[in-house]
């Protein structure tokens, strides 16, 4: 059971899927919108034993699925593909029908960011994909891997030697994919954060003390840091949802 505790709802009680969809997709602006969805332990770990799924539960997975419904494209880093899989259908039958009823394609394409193109063309993310995936890389990517992956995905350059977030967003928008929903990982969020192109962060706080040396949800690589350092970006808290001891936070870029 999910309840909203901030802002206080007009009618207290369990939230329906319609409530959740309304709460998560209000306050968005027209045009390009970049949202990230992450889960973290209360002590800041983004993974347990190398996977984020270990931090969640059935309720978190339900919200995770709902957040995909409005997406034009689902954006993930290559390491997330290697760790989490992503093969086959990304939305269930009800979600696909929900999208069709609103004039959306049943399946949003999956876009994978990889500078090295260290991806197996035989991976199920390609062989079981309901729509042809996109791979976003740079002009410096190895030519042999580019050729191998071009048979199973559309390969797009977004930058020369390093990922250019603005070019990435523009390339997706040129294909009509303006509602960009990202599910990680930390390096991808850190790269978008360094470029100041994060409009929304949906963060599930898992009631676990994970310990260990797991990364935070954002990992800004040295090459992505601006010369003057990374300026903190103010965010506005849009809502807090609660399911037992798990919290669901939604933050929007302060405007």
N, C-alpha and C positions, 0 to 999 in steps of 0.2 A: 504494500500500500504506500503510495506516494502522496505527501501532503505539502502544500506550499506554506511556508512559515514567514516569508517576506517577498513582496509586500503581503500583508494579511489578506486572504481572499474574502470576498463578500459572504460566501457560504463555506464555512469550515468543513473539512471532511476529505475523503479520498479523491484524488484527481483522476479524471477520465483521460483517455488518450486524446480526445478532442481538446481538453483543457491544456494538456502538456504541449500539444502542437501549437495552440494559440499562444501560450506563454513563451515558447522557445522561438517563435518566428515573428513576434511583434517587434516593433521598433527598428526594423531593418529599413535601410534606405534603398532607393532605386539605383540601378547600375551594378557595378562590380561589388561583390561582398565576399570577404574572406573570413571564414569561421574555422576554428580549431576545436576539436573535442579530445580531452585527455582525462585520464584517471591517475590519481597519485595517492600514496599512503599519507597518513597524518604527519609522518616525519619526512615527507618530501620525495619518496622514492617513486620513480615512474614505472618501474618494473620489479617483479620478484622472479628470481631465477631466469632473467632475461626476457620475460614476457609480461606485457601489461594486463593480459587477461586474468592472471592470477590475483589481481587486485580487486576485480569486480565480482558481481554476483548476478543472479537472474534479473533483478530490477535494473541494475546498471546496464545489462545487455539490452533490455527492453528500451530504455531511453536511447541507448546507442543506435538501435535500429530506427527509432522514430526520427532521430536527427538526420538520417539519410534521405528522408522523404522529399524534402524541398530542394535537394542538391541538383545542380546541373552536372557536376563532376565531383568525384571523390578522389582526393589527392593524398598520396602516401609516399613515404620514402622507401627506397629499395630495401633497407634493413628491416623495415616493418613487414614487408612482403616475405622476406626470408624467415623472420621470427614467427609471424602470425598466420601465414598461409594466403588467405584471401582468394582461394579458388572457388569457382562456381557462382551461384546466385548470391548477390549482395543484399537483395531485398526479398522478403517473402511474398506469397501470392496476394495477401491483403494490401501490403504496401504498394505493390505494382499496380493493383487495381485503383488504389487511392490516387496514384500519380496519373493514370490514364483518365480518371474522372475529372482531373483538373488540367487536362491538355498537355501533360508532361509525358516524355518518353518513359516507358515502363522501367527501363534500366538506365541509370546514370552511368556514363563510362568511368572506368577507373584510370587515373593518371598516376604514373609511377615516376618519381624523380630519382635519377641515377646519373652521377657524373662519370663513373667508371663503366657503366653498362654491365656490371657483374650480375647478370640475371640469366637464368637457364631458359631458353626458348621452349623447353619441354615442361616447364613448371605449370602446375594446374591453373595458376592465375591467367595463363594464356590459353591453355588447351581447353579449359572449361568456362572461359569467359562468355557471358551471354551477348556482349557487344565488344567490338574490337578495342582493346586497351590503348592508351596513349603512354609513351615513354618520353619524359622530358629530360634532356641532357644538354651537353654543350658541344660546340664545334670541335673541341679537342678530344672528344670521346674516341676510343679505339675503332678504327674503320671495320675490322673484322667482326667485332661484336655488334656494331651498328648494322652490318649486312645481315647477320644471323637473326637479329631481333626484328628487322624490318619485315620479315615474313609473318610475324605473329602480332605485330603492333604498329601503330603509327609513331615514328620516332621524330621528335620535335627538338630543335635547338633553341635554347634560351640562354644565350651568353656564349662567349668565346672560350675562355679558360675556366671561368667560374660561373655558377648559376646567377643569372640576373633575374631577380624576382619580378621586376616590372615587365620585362620581356615575357616571362612565363605567364603572368596574368593577362597581358595583351594577346598572347598567342591563344590562350583559352577563350578569351572574349571574342576573338576573331572567328572562332568556331561556335559562337553562341553560348558559351559556357561561362556565365558571369557569376553564378552562385557557387562559389568554390568552398567545398566542405572537406577539411583535412582531418585525418585521424592519426597523424604522427609520421615519424617519430620526433624525438627531441631536437635532432639536428635540423629538421625541416622547420619546426616552429622557431628555433633560434635564428635561422636564416631569414625567415619572414619578419621576425622581431627586429633584426638588425636593419632590415629595409623599411621598417615602420609600416608594414602592410597587414597588420592583424586588426580586423574589425571586431572580432568576437572570440571569446574564449569560454567554452563550456567545460567546467572542471568538476569531475566527480571526486569527492574526498572520501577515500576508503578508510574505515575504522581499524586500520592495521598499523602497528609499528614494525616496519619492514627491516630496519637496520641495514647492514651491509654497505656496499659502495655503489648502488644503483644511481644512474643519472637523475637529475631533475627533469621536469617536463620540457625545459628549453635548454639547449646546448648550443651556444653561439661559438662557432669555430673561429680561431684567430683570424683567418683570412676574410671572414665576413664582418668583422668588427669595424665600424667607422674609425677614421684616423683620430678623431677627438674623443673616442670612447662611446659606449652605448648609452644613450640618454633614456632614463626610465620613462615609460609611457603610461600616463594616468588612464585608469579604466574605471568604469562606473558599474556598480553592482546592480543588475537588473532583477534577479530573483534568487531566492534560496528555497530549494525543495528538500524534503527529508523523507527517508524510508528507513525505519528503525534507526541505526546509528550512522547510516551513510548520508552524506550531503551532496546535493547537486547545485552547483553555483554557476551562474551565467553572468559574465562580464562583457560590457560593450566599450568600445573606444570612446573616451570622453570627448564630447563635441561641444 
